[in-house]
């Protein structure tokens, strides 16, 4: 199952077995917020 297809991440999603990780592109100082899904 590709968890990234569920659209949880605001920007970049990296799928891994049984999980996923969100990443932010860093432009404008954006970083991953505490909810681990959105960028701030």
C-alpha distance matrix in Angstrom:
0.0 3.8 6.1 8.9 8.7 10.0 13.0 13.9 15.7 19.1 19.3 17.3 13.7 12.6 9.0 9.3 8.0 7.5 9.0 10.3 14.0 16.1 19.2 22.3 24.4 27.5 29.9 32.4 31.6 28.2 26.3 23.3 24.6 24.5 21.6 19.5 18.0 21.2 23.9 27.6
3.8 0.0 3.8 5.4 5.7 7.9 10.1 11.3 12.5 15.8 15.7 13.6 10.1 9.3 6.2 7.9 8.3 8.3 8.3 8.2 11.4 13.1 15.9 18.9 20.8 24.0 26.2 28.8 28.2 24.8 23.1 20.4 22.0 22.3 19.6 17.1 15.4 18.3 20.8 24.5
6.1 3.8 0.0 3.8 5.4 5.6 7.7 7.9 9.7 13.2 13.8 12.2 8.7 8.8 6.4 8.4 9.2 8.0 6.7 6.1 9.3 10.7 14.0 16.9 19.4 22.3 24.6 26.8 26.0 22.5 20.6 17.6 18.8 18.9 16.0 13.8 12.0 15.1 17.9 21.6
8.9 5.4 3.8 0.0 3.8 5.3 5.6 6.7 7.3 10.5 10.5 8.9 5.7 6.9 6.0 9.3 11.3 11.0 9.0 6.7 8.6 8.8 11.7 14.1 16.2 19.4 21.4 23.8 23.3 19.8 18.4 15.9 17.5 18.4 15.6 13.2 10.8 13.3 15.7 19.4
8.7 5.7 5.4 3.8 0.0 3.8 5.4 8.1 9.6 12.1 12.5 11.5 9.0 10.4 9.1 12.2 13.6 13.1 11.9 10.3 12.4 12.3 15.0 17.0 18.8 22.1 23.7 26.0 25.9 22.4 21.4 18.9 20.2 21.2 18.2 16.3 13.4 15.5 18.0 21.7
10.0 7.9 5.6 5.3 3.8 0.0 3.8 5.7 8.6 11.2 12.7 12.6 10.2 12.1 10.9 13.7 14.8 13.3 11.8 10.5 12.5 12.3 15.3 17.2 19.5 22.5 24.1 25.9 25.7 22.0 20.8 18.0 18.6 19.3 15.9 14.7 11.7 13.9 17.0 20.4
13.0 10.1 7.7 5.6 5.4 3.8 0.0 3.8 5.6 7.6 9.2 9.8 8.4 11.3 11.4 14.6 16.5 15.4 13.1 10.8 11.6 10.3 12.8 14.1 16.3 19.2 20.6 22.3 22.3 18.6 17.8 15.3 16.1 17.3 14.2 12.9 9.5 10.9 13.7 17.2
13.9 11.3 7.9 6.7 8.1 5.7 3.8 0.0 3.8 6.6 9.1 9.8 8.1 11.0 11.3 14.0 16.0 14.4 11.6 9.3 9.6 8.2 11.3 12.8 15.7 18.1 19.9 21.3 20.7 16.9 15.6 12.6 13.0 13.8 10.5 9.4 6.1 8.2 11.5 14.9
15.7 12.5 9.7 7.3 9.6 8.6 5.6 3.8 0.0 3.8 5.5 6.4 5.8 9.2 10.8 13.8 16.5 15.6 12.3 9.1 8.1 5.5 7.8 9.0 11.9 14.3 16.2 17.8 17.2 13.5 12.3 9.7 10.9 12.5 10.1 8.1 4.7 6.1 8.6 12.3
19.1 15.8 13.2 10.5 12.1 11.2 7.6 6.6 3.8 0.0 3.8 6.8 8.2 11.9 14.0 17.2 20.1 19.4 16.0 12.7 11.1 7.7 8.4 7.9 10.4 12.5 13.7 14.9 14.9 11.1 10.9 9.3 10.3 12.9 11.0 9.6 6.2 4.9 6.5 9.9
19.3 15.7 13.8 10.5 12.5 12.7 9.2 9.1 5.5 3.8 0.0 3.8 6.6 10.2 13.0 16.3 19.6 19.6 16.3 12.7 10.7 7.2 6.5 5.7 7.3 10.2 11.4 13.5 13.7 10.3 10.4 9.5 11.8 14.7 13.4 11.2 8.4 7.5 7.5 10.9
17.3 13.6 12.2 8.9 11.5 12.6 9.8 9.8 6.4 6.8 3.8 0.0 3.8 6.7 10.0 13.2 16.7 17.3 14.1 10.4 8.4 5.7 5.0 6.0 7.3 10.8 12.6 15.4 15.1 12.1 11.4 10.3 13.2 15.7 14.5 11.5 9.4 9.8 9.9 13.4
13.7 10.1 8.7 5.7 9.0 10.2 8.4 8.1 5.8 8.2 6.6 3.8 0.0 3.8 6.4 9.7 13.1 13.5 10.5 6.8 5.8 4.6 6.2 8.8 10.8 13.9 16.2 18.9 18.2 15.0 13.6 11.6 14.1 15.7 14.0 10.8 8.9 10.6 11.8 15.6
12.6 9.3 8.8 6.9 10.4 12.1 11.3 11.0 9.2 11.9 10.2 6.7 3.8 0.0 3.8 6.6 10.3 11.5 8.9 5.6 5.2 6.3 7.7 11.0 12.7 15.7 18.3 21.2 20.2 17.3 15.5 13.5 16.2 17.3 15.9 12.4 11.4 13.7 14.7 18.3
9.0 6.2 6.4 6.0 9.1 10.9 11.4 11.3 10.8 14.0 13.0 10.0 6.4 3.8 0.0 3.8 6.9 8.3 6.4 4.4 6.5 8.8 11.1 14.5 16.4 19.4 22.0 24.8 23.8 20.7 18.7 16.2 18.5 19.0 17.1 13.9 13.0 15.8 17.5 21.2
9.3 7.9 8.4 9.3 12.2 13.7 14.6 14.0 13.8 17.2 16.3 13.2 9.7 6.6 3.8 0.0 3.8 6.1 5.2 5.3 7.7 11.0 13.3 17.0 18.9 21.6 24.6 27.3 25.9 23.0 20.5 17.9 20.0 20.0 18.3 15.1 15.0 18.2 19.9 23.4
8.0 8.3 9.2 11.3 13.6 14.8 16.5 16.0 16.5 20.1 19.6 16.7 13.1 10.3 6.9 3.8 0.0 3.8 5.6 7.7 10.8 14.2 16.9 20.6 22.7 25.3 28.3 30.9 29.4 26.5 23.9 21.0 22.7 22.2 20.3 17.5 17.5 21.0 23.1 26.5
7.5 8.3 8.0 11.0 13.1 13.3 15.4 14.4 15.6 19.4 19.6 17.3 13.5 11.5 8.3 6.1 3.8 0.0 3.8 7.3 10.7 14.0 17.2 20.9 23.5 25.9 28.9 31.2 29.6 26.4 23.7 20.5 21.6 20.7 18.4 16.1 16.1 19.8 22.4 25.7
9.0 8.3 6.7 9.0 11.9 11.8 13.1 11.6 12.3 16.0 16.3 14.1 10.5 8.9 6.4 5.2 5.6 3.8 0.0 3.8 7.1 10.4 13.7 17.3 20.1 22.3 25.4 27.6 25.9 22.7 19.9 16.7 17.9 17.1 14.9 12.4 12.5 16.2 18.6 22.0
10.3 8.2 6.1 6.7 10.3 10.5 10.8 9.3 9.1 12.7 12.7 10.4 6.8 5.6 4.4 5.3 7.7 7.3 3.8 0.0 3.8 6.8 10.1 13.6 16.3 18.7 21.7 24.0 22.5 19.2 16.7 13.7 15.3 15.3 13.2 10.2 9.9 13.3 15.4 18.9
14.0 11.4 9.3 8.6 12.4 12.5 11.6 9.6 8.1 11.1 10.7 8.4 5.8 5.2 6.5 7.7 10.8 10.7 7.1 3.8 0.0 3.8 6.7 10.3 13.2 15.3 18.4 20.6 18.9 15.8 13.2 10.3 12.4 12.8 11.4 7.8 8.1 11.0 12.5 15.9
16.1 13.1 10.7 8.8 12.3 12.3 10.3 8.2 5.5 7.7 7.2 5.7 4.6 6.3 8.8 11.0 14.2 14.0 10.4 6.8 3.8 0.0 3.8 7.0 10.1 12.3 15.2 17.2 15.8 12.5 10.2 7.5 9.9 11.3 10.1 6.5 5.7 7.8 9.0 12.5
19.2 15.9 14.0 11.7 15.0 15.3 12.8 11.3 7.8 8.4 6.5 5.0 6.2 7.7 11.1 13.3 16.9 17.2 13.7 10.1 6.7 3.8 0.0 3.8 6.6 8.7 11.8 14.1 12.7 9.7 7.8 6.4 9.9 12.1 11.9 8.5 8.1 8.6 8.0 11.2
22.3 18.9 16.9 14.1 17.0 17.2 14.1 12.8 9.0 7.9 5.7 6.0 8.8 11.0 14.5 17.0 20.6 20.9 17.3 13.6 10.3 7.0 3.8 0.0 3.8 5.5 8.2 10.4 9.4 6.4 5.6 6.0 9.4 12.6 12.8 10.1 9.3 8.1 6.1 8.7
24.4 20.8 19.4 16.2 18.8 19.5 16.3 15.7 11.9 10.4 7.3 7.3 10.8 12.7 16.4 18.9 22.7 23.5 20.1 16.3 13.2 10.1 6.6 3.8 0.0 3.8 5.7 8.9 8.8 7.0 7.8 9.4 12.8 16.1 16.6 13.9 12.9 11.5 9.0 10.9
27.5 24.0 22.3 19.4 22.1 22.5 19.2 18.1 14.3 12.5 10.2 10.8 13.9 15.7 19.4 21.6 25.3 25.9 22.3 18.7 15.3 12.3 8.7 5.5 3.8 0.0 3.8 6.3 5.3 4.7 6.0 9.0 12.1 15.5 16.8 14.5 14.2 12.3 9.0 9.6
29.9 26.2 24.6 21.4 23.7 24.1 20.6 19.9 16.2 13.7 11.4 12.6 16.2 18.3 22.0 24.6 28.3 28.9 25.4 21.7 18.4 15.2 11.8 8.2 5.7 3.8 0.0 3.8 5.4 5.9 8.8 11.9 14.5 18.2 19.3 17.4 16.6 14.1 10.7 10.7
32.4 28.8 26.8 23.8 26.0 25.9 22.3 21.3 17.8 14.9 13.5 15.4 18.9 21.2 24.8 27.3 30.9 31.2 27.6 24.0 20.6 17.2 14.1 10.4 8.9 6.3 3.8 0.0 3.8 5.6 9.1 12.5 14.3 17.9 19.4 18.2 17.5 14.5 10.8 9.6
31.6 28.2 26.0 23.3 25.9 25.7 22.3 20.7 17.2 14.9 13.7 15.1 18.2 20.2 23.8 25.9 29.4 29.6 25.9 22.5 18.9 15.8 12.7 9.4 8.8 5.3 5.4 3.8 0.0 3.8 6.4 10.1 11.8 15.2 17.2 16.0 16.1 13.4 9.6 8.1
28.2 24.8 22.5 19.8 22.4 22.0 18.6 16.9 13.5 11.1 10.3 12.1 15.0 17.3 20.7 23.0 26.5 26.4 22.7 19.2 15.8 12.5 9.7 6.4 7.0 4.7 5.9 5.6 3.8 0.0 3.8 7.0 8.9 12.5 14.0 12.7 12.4 9.7 5.9 5.2
26.3 23.1 20.6 18.4 21.4 20.8 17.8 15.6 12.3 10.9 10.4 11.4 13.6 15.5 18.7 20.5 23.9 23.7 19.9 16.7 13.2 10.2 7.8 5.6 7.8 6.0 8.8 9.1 6.4 3.8 0.0 3.8 6.3 9.6 11.4 9.7 10.3 8.5 5.3 5.5
23.3 20.4 17.6 15.9 18.9 18.0 15.3 12.6 9.7 9.3 9.5 10.3 11.6 13.5 16.2 17.9 21.0 20.5 16.7 13.7 10.3 7.5 6.4 6.0 9.4 9.0 11.9 12.5 10.1 7.0 3.8 0.0 3.8 6.7 7.9 5.9 7.0 6.0 4.5 6.3
24.6 22.0 18.8 17.5 20.2 18.6 16.1 13.0 10.9 10.3 11.8 13.2 14.1 16.2 18.5 20.0 22.7 21.6 17.9 15.3 12.4 9.9 9.9 9.4 12.8 12.1 14.5 14.3 11.8 8.9 6.3 3.8 0.0 3.8 5.5 5.6 7.0 5.7 5.3 5.7
24.5 22.3 18.9 18.4 21.2 19.3 17.3 13.8 12.5 12.9 14.7 15.7 15.7 17.3 19.0 20.0 22.2 20.7 17.1 15.3 12.8 11.3 12.1 12.6 16.1 15.5 18.2 17.9 15.2 12.5 9.6 6.7 3.8 0.0 3.8 5.2 7.9 8.1 8.9 9.3
21.6 19.6 16.0 15.6 18.2 15.9 14.2 10.5 10.1 11.0 13.4 14.5 14.0 15.9 17.1 18.3 20.3 18.4 14.9 13.2 11.4 10.1 11.9 12.8 16.6 16.8 19.3 19.4 17.2 14.0 11.4 7.9 5.5 3.8 0.0 3.8 5.5 6.7 9.1 10.5
19.5 17.1 13.8 13.2 16.3 14.7 12.9 9.4 8.1 9.6 11.2 11.5 10.8 12.4 13.9 15.1 17.5 16.1 12.4 10.2 7.8 6.5 8.5 10.1 13.9 14.5 17.4 18.2 16.0 12.7 9.7 5.9 5.6 5.2 3.8 0.0 3.8 6.2 8.1 10.5
18.0 15.4 12.0 10.8 13.4 11.7 9.5 6.1 4.7 6.2 8.4 9.4 8.9 11.4 13.0 15.0 17.5 16.1 12.5 9.9 8.1 5.7 8.1 9.3 12.9 14.2 16.6 17.5 16.1 12.4 10.3 7.0 7.0 7.9 5.5 3.8 0.0 3.8 7.0 10.1
21.2 18.3 15.1 13.3 15.5 13.9 10.9 8.2 6.1 4.9 7.5 9.8 10.6 13.7 15.8 18.2 21.0 19.8 16.2 13.3 11.0 7.8 8.6 8.1 11.5 12.3 14.1 14.5 13.4 9.7 8.5 6.0 5.7 8.1 6.7 6.2 3.8 0.0 3.8 6.8
23.9 20.8 17.9 15.7 18.0 17.0 13.7 11.5 8.6 6.5 7.5 9.9 11.8 14.7 17.5 19.9 23.1 22.4 18.6 15.4 12.5 9.0 8.0 6.1 9.0 9.0 10.7 10.8 9.6 5.9 5.3 4.5 5.3 8.9 9.1 8.1 7.0 3.8 0.0 3.8
27.6 24.5 21.6 19.4 21.7 20.4 17.2 14.9 12.3 9.9 10.9 13.4 15.6 18.3 21.2 23.4 26.5 25.7 22.0 18.9 15.9 12.5 11.2 8.7 10.9 9.6 10.7 9.6 8.1 5.2 5.5 6.3 5.7 9.3 10.5 10.5 10.1 6.8 3.8 0.0
